[in-house]
Amino acid sequence: MMGIFHDLENYGHEQVVFFHDKESGLKAIIGIHSTVLGPALGGCRMWNYADEAAAVRDVLRLSRGMTYKAAVAGLNLGGGKAVIIGDARTQKTDEMMAAFARAVESVGGRYITAEDVGMSVKDIDLVRQYTSHAVGGSNEGGSGDPSVMTAFGVFQGMKAALKHAGLGERLEGVKVAVQGVGNVGYHLCSYLSAAGAKLIITDIYPKSVERIVQEFGAEVVAPDEIYAVDCDVFAPCALGAILNNRTIPQLKCKVVAGSANNQLETDANGFALQAKGITYAPDYAINAGGLINVAAELDGYNAELVHLKVSRIYQTIEDILQRSTKEGILPHQAADALAEQRLDEVRNSTNAPKSFQNPSRQNADRTKKLVIAR
Ligand code: NAD
């Protein structure tokens, strides 16, 4: 592919590997952005990409995002992602999953796969028959549905953002507008309701809305009305790119804190939020609970420890927001700076491995050198 090394240099990737298996029709790409902090963990996305260039772009963008997410979450993991080109509903076969597993196995533990769009728990179970470098299956020691911990992390980060915005961290009586009450949105509403918050919700799927109304009580608005709702917090838990030129002028909230990935359509939208005096909890920092949960499988899943680590998202969001104020930068820039600082610290530590090579040696080295789990 023309220009691929230019892209790798731009994004800062260590390795991108293409796989083809004639029998099963597998066309897969594994993107390993960084193994500075440890093996590169990230889900596999199966998607019917318009063309191969779109698949490459996606794997590069997503794997880099995982490096930053793991770094900010205080995990000893690098950033990676895989994509399989094809329609998950019509083209996925057991043979293809087996071929994908062999591809994962062939990179020798530098990449650990998990679920993403188009891949199910069942697929991961199959993949695990051929490689141990996969997490998120239903096996014994599996971490289960990540959305509960994602929601718990968002709940913690929301409290820190409210405090930063001068509203105090108590949620009693605080009005929270939740966009999307699917897996994460449901659990977030549960935490918020237990803390005495007032819920205003929307979803395009009426059954999900009814469930929240019945279980927790909530005011319901139409999908397009959620932005202009009079509230303290807007919690995007559905789509990406929903903080944009059309929606930001409508917002009446003081805080944006939700689970959706890539909430800002462009970096400029971060400035627009700031100009309106809205405190933004950066998406990949506040929604890391699911990653922390799945990563815990690597050390032997311990629910109590996961709960503790996810609760530290409060501190992470507080640190990011304080840094953004102190340095006069936007919250998402402060999150990036925190990630880069952690990566630099490890890169510059004299005897730190420059990249992940050998799982056993790396684990021993990492335990000695890193102060983690903030
Ligand atoms: P989900 O599919 O279970 O829920 C999303 C909900 O949003 C659905 O109920 C859907 O009907 C609704 N929705 C879609 N378009 C909408 C619209 N225009 N207006 C209102 N509602 C709309 O997904 P999820 O697992 O709850 O994840 C929610 C978001 O959080 C996604 O952006 C996801 O990438 C992100 N995220 C999830 C996790 C996790 O652990 N599940 C972790 C990190 C990030």
Boltz pocket constraint, residues with backbone or C-beta under 6 A from the ligand:
constraints:
  - pocket:
      binder: B
      contacts: [[A, 146], [A, 147], [A, 148], [A, 150], [A, 179], [A, 180], [A, 181], [A, 182], [A, 183], [A, 184], [A, 185], [A, 202], [A, 203], [A, 204], [A, 205], [A, 208], [A, 223], [A, 236], [A, 237], [A, 238], [A, 239], [A, 240], [A, 259], [A, 260], [A, 261], [A, 287], [A, 288], [A, 290], [A, 291]]
      max_distance: 6.0
